[in-house]
Amino acid sequence: MSTRISRRTWLASSIPALGGVLLSGCSRETFVPPRVRGGLVGMADVLTMSTNRLLLSGQQLAREYQPSDVADPFPTWNQTNPRDPEYQRHLRERFVNWRLPVTGLVERPRELSLDEIKSLPSRTQITAHVCEQGWSAIGEWTGAPLQRVLEAVGGVRPEARYVVIDTVDRWYEGYDMFEVVHPQTILAYGLNGRDLPTGNGAPLRLRVERQCGYKNLKFLKSIRVVDSIAGFGKGTGGINSDFGFHWFAGV
């Protein structure tokens, strides 16, 4: 019989093996990627370490379901069509001129088109969206792993600790590198076998399947890789935690 150990216990015992510095607290935990390849962090190396930590800590993939479990149409909630003029223009143009800036502590900051993101290796997963407002639903999401998006801009720098994502409707959330490289963390452009609907966050929605619905942002506007989240909002790591919700929001 296997023995389940806590995430914090495993991380504390693994600092030498990871070759980096691990920081932990009650409401947030992250690790600093090791210095490899002349200062540039290889995301594949980070993913390998993260996957090993998932397995050893007993925190594996979020549960995935069968096609027969899918809610179709998938529910919409809160913001379903931002009034932002630029977003409305992109919506009318079917997002052909839309771009996602990926900046901060990456090797080659750039703006990615929707077609470029769709050309990256993709993943399809059938998972449950668990909303803190009291409802849940199962959807089939297709998109590019966030790891692959960061690889497309050359990978993250050694000092990178978090990814901060902003949205058209002025929400933002921060994610530690542990969740960033998780295989189920994707930028979804498809839902239930079709293009992502406007009401569910077109053209891109973050799916971070081990966290509550409020961490799964819609209407993505930008991605920034940073070494600290102290300078964003109230410094708690996200707009929801600024108002008292848990930062990690695990389910």
Secondary structure in CASP SS format (residue, H / E / C, confidence):
PFRMAT SS
TARGET T0000
AUTHOR 0000-0000-0000
METHOD secondary structure of the structure
MODEL  1
M C 1.00
S C 1.00
T C 1.00
R C 1.00
I C 1.00
S C 1.00
R H 1.00
R H 1.00
T H 1.00
W H 1.00
L H 1.00
A H 1.00
S H 1.00
S C 1.00
I H 1.00
P H 1.00
A H 1.00
L H 1.00
G C 1.00
G C 1.00
V C 1.00
L E 1.00
L E 1.00
S E 1.00
G C 1.00
C C 1.00
S C 1.00
R C 1.00
E E 1.00
T E 1.00
F E 1.00
V C 1.00
P C 1.00
P C 1.00
R C 1.00
V C 1.00
R C 1.00
G C 1.00
G C 1.00
L C 1.00
V C 1.00
G C 1.00
M H 1.00
A H 1.00
D H 1.00
V H 1.00
L H 1.00
T H 1.00
M H 1.00
S H 1.00
T H 1.00
N H 1.00
R H 1.00
L H 1.00
L H 1.00
L H 1.00
S H 1.00
G C 1.00
Q C 1.00
Q C 1.00
L C 1.00
A C 1.00
R C 1.00
E C 1.00
Y C 1.00
Q C 1.00
P H 1.00
S H 1.00
D H 1.00
V C 1.00
A C 1.00
D C 1.00
P C 1.00
F C 1.00
P C 1.00
T C 1.00
W C 1.00
N C 1.00
Q C 1.00
T C 1.00
N C 1.00
P C 1.00
R C 1.00
D C 1.00
P H 1.00
E H 1.00
Y H 1.00
Q H 1.00
R H 1.00
H H 1.00
L H 1.00
R H 1.00
E C 1.00
R C 1.00
F C 1.00
V C 1.00
N C 1.00
W C 1.00
R E 1.00
L E 1.00
P E 1.00
V E 1.00
T E 1.00
G E 1.00
L C 1.00
V E 1.00
E C 1.00
R C 1.00
P C 1.00
R E 1.00
E E 1.00
L E 1.00
S E 1.00
L H 1.00
D H 1.00
E H 1.00
I H 1.00
K H 1.00
S C 1.00
L C 1.00
P C 1.00
S C 1.00
R E 1.00
T E 1.00
Q E 1.00
I E 1.00
T E 1.00
A E 1.00
H E 1.00
V E 1.00
C C 1.00
E C 1.00
Q C 1.00
G C 1.00
W C 1.00
S E 1.00
A E 1.00
I E 1.00
G E 1.00
E E 1.00
W E 1.00
T E 1.00
G E 1.00
A E 1.00
P E 1.00
L H 1.00
Q H 1.00
R H 1.00
V H 1.00
L H 1.00
E H 1.00
A H 1.00
V C 1.00
G C 1.00
G C 1.00
V E 1.00
R C 1.00
P C 1.00
E C 1.00
A C 1.00
R C 1.00
Y E 1.00
V E 1.00
V E 1.00
I E 1.00
D E 1.00
T E 1.00
V C 1.00
D C 1.00
R C 1.00
W C 1.00
Y E 1.00
E E 1.00
G E 1.00
Y E 1.00
D E 1.00
M H 1.00
F H 1.00
E H 1.00
V H 1.00
V C 1.00
H C 1.00
P C 1.00
Q C 1.00
T E 1.00
I E 1.00
L E 1.00
A E 1.00
Y E 1.00
G E 1.00
L E 1.00
N C 1.00
G C 1.00
R E 1.00
D E 1.00
L C 1.00
P C 1.00
T H 1.00
G H 1.00
N H 1.00
G C 1.00
A C 1.00
P C 1.00
L C 1.00
R E 1.00
L E 1.00
R E 1.00
V E 1.00
E C 1.00
R C 1.00
Q E 1.00
C C 1.00
G H 1.00
Y H 1.00
K H 1.00
N C 1.00
L C 1.00
K C 1.00
F C 1.00
L E 1.00
K E 1.00
S E 1.00
I E 1.00
R E 1.00
V E 1.00
V E 1.00
D C 1.00
S C 1.00
I C 1.00
A C 1.00
G C 1.00
F C 1.00
G C 1.00
K C 1.00
G C 1.00
T C 1.00
G C 1.00
G E 1.00
I H 1.00
N H 1.00
S H 1.00
D H 1.00
F C 1.00
G C 1.00
F C 1.00
H C 1.00
W C 1.00
F C 1.00
A C 1.00
G E 1.00
V C 1.00
END
